[in-house]
Amino acid sequence: MKIRVGGELLKINYRPFNSGGKGGQHGNRSLNAMECTVKLPDGRIIKAVSTTSKCQHTNRKRAQKVLAARVISALQRVRERGFAAIERVRTYHAVDNRVTDHASGLKRSYRDVMDGDGFGELVKARREALILKAACE
């Protein structure tokens, strides 16, 4: 099974493990349960586990189907919310007398920014952080 997001092929990791339950020594020796994990481009990790069958191949197929459904669901939620809901740009705290730019981590005095003195620094730091983020991707 292959999962492609935005033209990028994602690597699926498979891990067999003991499913537990009845079976005595045989249940402890056989690795028939399957766990599938995939890391999305935004850093989230999605996992699916299947322990319902006694056959590892059947559990693998079931876990793949569940994983595909979870990846589709996660990507639809991101699309519905939009990217503005995921990433905050800047927070203004008048009570604490500070302004924080979340991309660069830069903090300045609220009064300086409102007077126009520190706003240029925030914009410049934001631009540099976005250029750095684009270069890393």
C-alpha positions as CSV (number, residue, x, y, z in Angstrom):
1,M,0.0,0.0,0.0
2,K,1.2,3.5,-0.9
3,I,0.1,6.8,0.6
4,R,0.9,10.0,-1.4
5,V,0.4,13.5,0.1
6,G,1.0,16.5,-2.1
7,G,3.1,14.5,-4.5
8,E,5.3,13.1,-1.7
9,L,5.2,9.4,-1.1
10,L,5.0,8.7,2.7
11,K,6.8,5.8,4.3
12,I,4.6,3.4,6.2
13,N,6.3,1.6,9.2
14,Y,5.0,-1.9,10.1
15,R,5.6,-3.5,13.5
16,P,4.3,-7.0,14.4
17,F,3.8,-7.8,18.0
18,N,2.2,-10.4,20.3
19,S,-1.5,-9.8,20.5
20,G,-1.9,-11.4,23.9
21,G,-4.9,-13.2,25.2
22,K,-5.5,-16.9,25.5
23,G,-3.1,-19.4,23.8
24,G,-0.4,-20.1,26.4
25,Q,3.1,-20.5,25.0
26,H,1.9,-20.2,21.4
27,G,0.2,-16.8,22.1
28,N,3.5,-15.6,23.6
29,R,5.6,-16.8,20.6
30,S,3.6,-15.7,17.6
31,L,3.7,-12.2,16.3
32,N,0.3,-12.0,14.7
33,A,-0.9,-8.5,15.6
34,M,0.2,-5.6,13.4
35,E,0.8,-1.9,14.0
36,C,1.1,0.6,11.1
37,T,2.4,4.1,11.5
38,V,3.0,7.0,9.1
39,K,4.4,10.4,9.6
40,L,2.6,13.2,7.8
41,P,4.6,16.2,6.3
42,D,3.3,18.5,9.1
43,G,4.9,16.2,11.7
44,R,1.9,14.4,13.0
45,I,2.1,10.6,13.4
46,I,-0.9,8.5,12.7
47,K,-1.1,4.9,14.0
48,A,-3.5,2.0,13.3
49,V,-3.4,-1.4,15.1
50,S,-5.2,-4.7,14.3
51,T,-5.3,-7.7,16.6
52,T,-8.6,-9.2,15.5
53,S,-7.3,-12.2,13.4
54,K,-4.9,-15.0,14.1
55,C,-3.1,-14.3,10.8
56,Q,-0.5,-11.6,10.6
57,H,-1.3,-10.9,6.9
58,T,-5.0,-10.3,7.6
59,N,-4.2,-8.0,10.5
60,R,-1.7,-6.1,8.3
61,K,-4.4,-5.5,5.6
62,R,-6.9,-4.4,8.2
63,A,-4.4,-2.0,9.8
64,Q,-3.6,-0.6,6.4
65,K,-7.3,0.1,5.7
66,V,-7.7,1.8,9.0
67,L,-4.5,3.8,8.5
68,A,-5.6,5.0,5.1
69,A,-9.0,6.1,6.5
70,R,-7.3,8.0,9.4
71,V,-4.8,9.8,7.0
72,I,-7.7,10.9,4.7
73,S,-9.7,12.1,7.8
74,A,-6.7,14.1,9.1
75,L,-6.0,15.7,5.8
76,Q,-9.7,16.6,5.4
77,R,-9.7,18.3,8.8
78,V,-6.7,20.4,7.9
79,R,-8.3,21.4,4.6
80,E,-11.6,22.3,6.3
81,R,-10.0,24.4,9.0
82,G,-7.5,26.0,6.6
83,F,-3.9,26.9,7.4
84,A,-4.8,30.0,9.3
85,A,-6.3,27.9,12.1
86,I,-3.2,25.9,12.4
87,E,-0.6,28.6,12.6
88,R,-0.9,31.7,14.7
89,V,0.9,34.8,13.4
90,R,1.3,37.2,16.3
91,T,-0.2,37.7,19.8
92,Y,-0.7,41.1,21.4
93,H,-0.8,41.1,25.3
94,A,-1.6,44.7,26.4
95,V,-1.9,43.6,30.1
96,D,1.6,42.0,30.1
97,N,3.0,44.8,27.8
98,R,4.4,42.4,25.2
99,V,3.9,41.3,21.6
100,T,5.0,37.8,20.5
101,D,5.7,36.7,16.9
102,H,5.1,33.0,16.9
103,A,7.1,32.1,13.8
104,S,10.3,33.8,14.9
105,G,9.8,33.7,18.7
106,L,10.6,37.4,18.9
107,K,9.1,39.3,21.8
108,R,8.8,43.1,22.0
109,S,7.2,45.7,24.2
110,Y,3.5,46.3,23.4
111,R,3.9,50.1,23.7
112,D,6.9,50.2,21.3
113,V,5.0,48.2,18.7
114,M,1.8,50.4,19.0
115,D,4.0,53.5,18.7
116,G,5.5,52.0,15.5
117,D,9.1,51.6,16.9
118,G,9.2,47.8,17.2
119,F,6.8,46.8,14.4
120,G,9.5,46.8,11.7
121,E,11.6,44.4,13.7
122,L,8.6,42.0,14.0
123,V,7.9,42.1,10.3
124,K,11.6,41.5,9.4
125,A,11.9,38.6,11.9
126,R,8.7,37.1,10.5
127,R,9.9,37.3,6.9
128,E,13.2,35.7,7.8
129,A,11.5,32.9,9.7
130,L,9.2,32.2,6.8
131,I,12.1,32.1,4.3
132,L,14.0,29.7,6.7
133,K,10.9,27.5,7.0
134,A,10.5,27.4,3.2
135,A,14.2,26.5,2.7
136,C,13.9,23.6,5.2
137,E,10.9,22.1,3.4
